[in-house]
Amino acid sequence: MTNYVSRFVVTGLMLSVLAACTTSPYQPSQPTVDDRSNLPPQQPTPETHAYPPVEEAIPGQSIPSHQAPPPQAQLPQKQNPAVIALLDRAEQARVSGDLRSAQNNLQRAQRIAPRDPKVYYSLAQTHMSLEDYDLAEQVALKGVSLSSGNQVLLKRFWQLITEIRLRAGDVSGAEVAKLRAQKY
């Protein structure tokens, strides 16, 4: 009888060990990803070209000054529709007081358009509202670096940095930022 019980126990243990080997480890659920593989690639519109047309230059001739673009002239870039939607959702969340949701939407927009200064401006405002002043200032300074040539955005960023530094208690840093804002 003891032999029968010991076999039963050993068989049960072996089955439980084998069952543990066949189950997959815990994997946290992944956020859903939009499948865009079946969408046609976007083509540049006739008004905007992926690259400016190249005009052949005749050796020995220079391009007239009226044809040369002015330095630091930037054409306004169209925003990605997904970024626009995320900015709108973030603004709605911020107005309703859900700052974490606004922050999440803006971080998603940042991943889609990492060089869009408007995303950085909204994200810096949200971090400031969350009282994360160090991160708010870092994000705003990144926005400054992306806004080169756009005087209006540069002024707004420096005004925002002034407010961030004031709220953080850095009065002298706020004064420096205010002077920078007045340059634009």
C-alpha positions, 0 to 999 in steps of 0.5 A: 500500500505504501508503494502505491501511495508513494507512486501516486505522490511521485507521479503527481509531482512529476505531472506538476513539474511538467505542467509548470514547464509547458506554461508560458511566463507572464507577459504584460499586455501590450498597448494596441498598435494601429495596423497601417500596413494596408494604407497607401503611402502619402505622396507630396502634394503638388504645392509641396515637394519632398525636395525643392526642385534643383535648377541646373547651374551653368558653370561660371554663372552665379544664382541671382540674389533675388532667387536665393532664399533668405537665411533662416527662412523656414516654410511652415510645416504641416502637422501630422493629423494624428499629432493634431488630434493628440494635441486637441485631446491633450487640451481637452484633458488639461481643461477638464483637469486630467493632467496625466491624460494630457501628459500621456497624449502629448508624449504620444504626439512627441513620439510621432513628431519629435521635432514639432515645437508646438508639442514641446510647448504644450508638454512643458505647460502640462509639466509645469501644471503638474509642478514638475518644474525641472522637466518642464524647463528641460522640455521648454528648452528643447522646444527653444532649440527646435524653434530656431528662426520662428521669432513668435515661438521663441518669444512664447517659449522664453515667456513660458520658461520665465513662468516655470522658473518663477513658480520653481522659486528661481527669481534670477533665472526667471529674470534672465529668461524674461530678458531673452523673451524681450529680444524677440 
